[in-house]
Amino acid sequence: MKKHGCFNRYVLNLVGWLTIGLLAGCGGGSDGGGGTSAPGIVSVSLTDAPACGYEQVNVTVRKVRIHQSDSANDNGPGWSEITLNPPRTINLLNLNDPTQPHLALESLGETTLAAGHYTQLRLVLVDNTGNQADANWIILAGDDPNDPTKRHALETPSAIRSGIKLINQFTVNSGERVDLLLDFDACHSIVHTGSNKYILKPVIKVIPTVLNGIEGYLDASLFTNQPNTNNNVNNVLVTAQVNGQIVRAVVPNTNTATPELFGKFFLARLEPGHYDVVITADGRATKVISGVPVPTGTSITAVSTKSMPAPPLTLESSTTQSVSGTAILSNPADDDGTVTVAAKQSLTDGPTITVKTGVAMVLDAAAPVGDYSYTLTPLPVARPWLGAYSTPLPVSFTEQPADVGGIYTIHGSGRTLAANYNVQTPSPLTVDLNGGSQVNQNFTLTP
């Protein structure tokens, strides 16, 4: 069984595809020759962004709904639907590794659509029966996924029971195909409360569907490499970042049944541009490749290979410490918000990077409203290593100056149904881990 740990522990698999094929039917217009419009095709796929602290994240899909109006009433006319009968339970963490055969594609069905302009998608999940985890549930990292007593129900607020509403404009032209990919961010879609509830607050965005990105190999010494075990016990994670913001993250392939792919990572489906590739693992120093180009929507850029002259990358050893504290939302209406906390480093003659991130826990058992507890661990104390991307490979790395090692800035952000909380006080919140772990690193967030 492949285990998936906490994003802030870096045990996760992140990139994969779950296909919902929607075949667009004939529209009411003309094809220009006096005939009926030819069929078009709309393809909708689902992928999983980083997940936090879970062995499984299961959702049960009942249907997909599509409408031309972004303000259409739930029970109004004009909806086109794909109905899954019976509804299908999907572990998002099984659909997340593009180095696996067939990219982990799974079709959910198809429907006809008239040619035209569409602005709304809804992903409709089956609601749990009371507090029973029989439709949507998680299993925490390290728990037995075959033990029903280890299931934690994902509560679904009333606002999403009619379907997770996605506003995204697209046009179905006669005889053409439109591909949409829904990025279901399991990490930021689950709120853990102080009373030990797990609430589903879906964060889904539409991203490019073309297969491009950044690939490479990591040395097998970073993994246990033992059959039938969790081969990623060191929580190895590779992220593509822009200005310190994680765009995509992935755990390398650790399937011993395909040794030719062991240690391979693929940061897929990136917008054309330049990215900083950040590699982390428990007990290891961070390694960064800056300025990795992805020139086009079909470009795949390699940063290392399986063998010489650009062998798999490895990471140096490091002691680790932690940062913890309380994040406070200023005057929220309730405790239904989500707060994300990140530990960042600014590299000398290099980019600012995120080394660790996690979702804070709601302290809902006591007043005041809006308090969230966070812990970021483990954070390496050793100096990170930086290399600028260049060809031909391999990339040459240099250890950062001593005043970078163990120095982090803590950044928080929050969101509720009413507002986004992006102004932090104090900012920056700088911590030095060279003397040990830091506690009571508190800050306030305002809209």
N, C-alpha and C positions, 0 to 999 in steps of 0.2 A: 504494500500500500504506500503510495507516495504521500508524504506528509507535507502540509502547508502551514508554516508558522506565522507569527505576527510580522506585519510589514516592518514594524520597528524592531523586529528580530530577524527580518529578512528571510523568512521561510515561506515562499509562495511561488506559484507559477502564474504568469500574468497575461500572456498574450495567446488568444485562440479565437476560433470563429464558430458560431452557431448559426446556421443559415435558416432564414425564414423566406422561402421563395414566394414571391407574389407575382403571378402572371397577369399582366394587364390585358383586359379584353378590349373589344371593339368600342370605339367612341362614337358619338353621334355626328361627328363632323365628316367632311369629305377629304379624300386623299389627293385632291387636285385634279383627278381625272374623272370625276363624276361617280366614283365608287365609294364603298364604305371604308372607313379608316382601318388600316391593318393593325393587328394586335401589337401592343407594346409590352414591355416587361419591366416590373419593378422588383428588385431583390433587396430584402432587408435582412441584415445579419446582426448577431449579437456577440460581443467580445467582453472579456473581463479585464479591467484595470486592477491595480494592486489590491490585495485583500489583507485584512489585519487579524492575525491571531487565530485563524480558523483552519481546521482540517477539511471541513466542507462548508460550502454556502449553497444551500438548496432552495430553489424557487420552483413553483409549479405553475406553468403557463397554461392558461385556459383559452385565450384567443389573442389575436392581433386585430386592431381596428384602425381604419384609415378614412380620413374625411378631407374634403376640399376646403373646409372652413376651420380656422383655428379656434373659433368660438362656438362651435357646434354643440348643441345640447346633447347630453348623454343618451337621451331617449328619442332624439329627433331623427328625421329622415336623412338619407344620404350617406350612411355608413356602409363601408365594405368591410367584410370580416373574414378572417381565417379562424375556424373553430377547430381546436384539437379535441378529438373524442376517442379515447379518454384524454383528459389533461395530462401533460407530460412534466414530470419532475426532473429538473436539470441541476446538476452540481456544477456551478459556474467554474469551479477550480479544475474541472476535468477538460475544459475547453480553452486552454490557454498556452499551448506550446507549439508554435509554428514549425519547430524542427521535427515534430512527430509526423508520422505518415498521414497524408491527406489533410494536413493542417487542422485536424480535429473538427472537420465540417459535419454538421448534422442538420438535415432538412426537416422543417416543421410543417411544410405544406404550401399551398398556393391558392390564389383567388383571382378573379377577373376584375379589371378596373377599366373604366372609360378613359380614353385619352383626355388629358387636361392637367390643370394645376392643382396640387395637393399641399396642404399646410399642416396637417396633424396626423400623428401616429399615436396609438395607445397600446401599451403592452399590458394585458389584463392577466392578473395572477389569481389563482384560487385562494380564497381567504381561509386561514386556519379555523378549525372548529373550536370556538372558545379559546382556551389557553393551550390547547393540544398542538404539539408540533407535528401535524400530519400533512401539511402542505408546504409551508415555508419554514425552514429551520437552519440552524448552524450547528456544527460540532467544533469544539475548541481544539486547538493544536495539542496533540498528544493523547486525546481521548479516542476510544475505540469507535470507529464509525459504524460498526455492526451492532453496537449496544444502544437500543432505543432510549434507554434512560439517560444517555449522554446528549440527547437532542435538546437544544434550546430554541423555543419557538421564536420566530420573527414576527412581531406584532405588526399588523398593517393598518395604519391610520385610515380613518374613513375617507379622507381626501384622495386616497389612491386606490380605493377598492373598486371604483368604476374604471380603473385603468391608469397606468402611469402615463401622464400626458406629455408628449414630446412635440414641440413646435419646430418643424423643419420644412422649409418650402422646397418642393421639387415638382418637376413637370414630366408627365408621361406623354411622350410624343408618339405618334403613330409609327409602329414598326421599330421603335428604338427601345433600348434597355437603360434603366436607371438603377444603380447599385447604391444602397445605403447601409452603413455599418453603425450600429448602436453600441457605444462603449459604456458598459454597465460597470461602474466603479464600486465594487463590493466594499472596499475599504471605507470609503466616505459615504456609503449608503446605509451603514449600520450604526446606530447609536446605542452604546452600552450605558445603562443608567446605574446610579449608585444602589438602587434597589434590585439590581441584577436582572433587569429586563433588557431585551434586545429589540429595538424598534427599527423597522425598515423605512428609511427615508431616501428613496432612490435618487442617485446622481447618475444621469445618463446623458451623454452627448453624442453628436453625430460626427464621425471621423472618416477620413478617406478609406476607400475599400481596396485600392490597388496594393499589390504586394511589393513593397520596397522597404528600404531601411538600412540597418547597420548590423553586421554579423561578425562573429569571431569565435575563438576557442579560449577556454581557461584550462590551466593545468590540472590534471587529475588529483594532484596532491591537496587541492582545496576541498576535496570531497572524500567521503569514506570509501566509495567505490566497492561496496560489498553487495552481492545479490540479495534481494528480498529485504533490504533495509532502507531507511531514509538516507539516501545518498547525499542529501544536502544538509547534514546536521550542523554545518558551519554557517548556514543561512546565507549563502552566496547570492548576491543580487547585482544586477547590471541595469543601470538607468541611462536614458537619454535625457539631457537637460538643456534648457535655454535660460540663461540668466538666473541659474539656481532653481528654476522651476522644473519639476519632473514632468516630462512629456509622456514617456513610456518606460516601463520597467519589466524585467523578465528574469526568471531564474534559469540558468543553463540546463540543458538536457542532461539528466542523470539516469537515463534508462540503460542499464547494463546489457539489455538485449540487443542494443544497437551501438556497439563499441565505437564505430566510426563516427557517431554523433555525440559521444559522451563528452561533456564539457562545452558543447556548442551553445551559443546564445544568438538570438535573432530579435533585435528591436525593430519590429515591423510596423508598417503603415504610418510613416512619418511624412509630414508636409515637407516639400523641398526646402533646404536651408542647411545651416551648420549647427552641429550639436556637440555638447560635451558629454562624453561617455564616462560614467562614474562607476567604479567596481568596488564593492564592499563585501566584507565577510566578518563573522565573529572572530575576535582575536587576531585580526589582520589590519595592517595599515591601508588606508584608502588609496586607490590608484585612479588617475584621471587622464583621459586622452581628450585634449581640447581641439575644437575646430574640425570635427569630422564632417565631411561634406556628404549631403544627400542631394545631388543636383536636380533630379527629376522625380516624377511620380512612379517611375519604374526602376530607379537606381538602387542597387544593393552594394554598399561599401564595406569592404572587409578591413578590420583593424588587427587581426591576427589569423593564423591558419593552424591546421592540424600538425604541421611539421615545419622543418627549416625551409627557407631562411627566416620565416616569421612564426616562430613556435608559439604554443599556447601561453597566455599571460598568467603570471602568478602574483601573489601578494606577500609582502613581508609581515613578520609577526609583530604584534602590538599588545600591550596591556590595555585594558578598557575600564571606563568609569561610566557613570550615569548622571542625568540631570532630571530633576523632578520639581513639581510645584503646582500652583493653581492658576488657571486662566479664568478671568472673570469677564463675562459679557455685561456691558453697561445697560442696565434697565431693560432687560428683555421681558416680554409678556409672560413667558413660561420657560420650562426647561426642555423644550422641544428642539433646540438648536443643535448644530454640529460644530465642534471646534477641532481644528487641525493644528498640530504643533510640529515645527521642523527645527533641526539643528543644522546650521550652515557654517561653512568655512570659506574665508576669502583667501585665495591662493596668491602668492607673490608672482607678479608677471603672468597671472593666469585668471581664470574665471572664479566667480563665487559659485559654490556647489552646495547641494543638500546632501548630507551624509545619512541622516536618519529622519524619519517622519512618522507620525502616528496620530490617531484620533483620541482625544481626551475623553475621559469618563464623566458623565453627568453626575454631580453630587446632589441628587434629587431627594435624598432622605432627610435633609435639613435645610433650613433657611440660611442664606438668602437664595433667591432664584438667580440662576446664571453662573453658578460656580462649577468649574470643571477641573478634574485632577488629571495630570499628565505625568508620564515617565518615559524618557528616551534612553534606551539602553540596548546593547552595549555600544559605547562610543569609543573609538580608538584614541589613545593618547599619542601614539607615534606620529611623526611627521608624515603627511601624505606625499605621494609621488606624482609628478606631473610630466606629461609628454605631449608635445604638439603633433597632431596628425601630419604625416608626410608620406610621400611615396618615393622610391619603393619602400615597402615594409622591411624590417620591423620598426615600430615606433621606439624612439629613445627616451628613457625616463630619467628625471632628476629629482632627488629628494628635496623637499621644501625646506626653507630656513627653520631654525629652531623655534622662532617666535610664532610659527603657524601651528605646530604640533600641540594638540590638546586645547586649542582656543576655538570656541564656538560662539555663534550668536543664535539666540532662540527667537524664532518668529512664529507668531500665531495668527490665525484667521478664523472667523466664525460665520455661520449663516443661520438664519431663521426664516420662517415663511415671510416675515415682514421686512427684513433688512440683511445686508451683508456687513460684517464687522471686520474692517480691514485696517483700522488705525490702532496701533499698539502703544501702550505706555507702561514701562519705559521702552524706548526704542532708540538704539539697539540694546538688547539685553545680552550682555557678554558674560561668558563663564570661562573659567580656566580650570581644566580638569587635571593639570599636572600635580596638584596637591590632593587629589581625590575627588570623589563624587560630590555634586552640588545639589542641595535640597533647598526648598522654599524659594525657588526662582519663580516668583509670581509676577503676573502682568495683567493689565486690563485692556479689553478690546471695545472700541466704540465704532458706530457706523461711519 
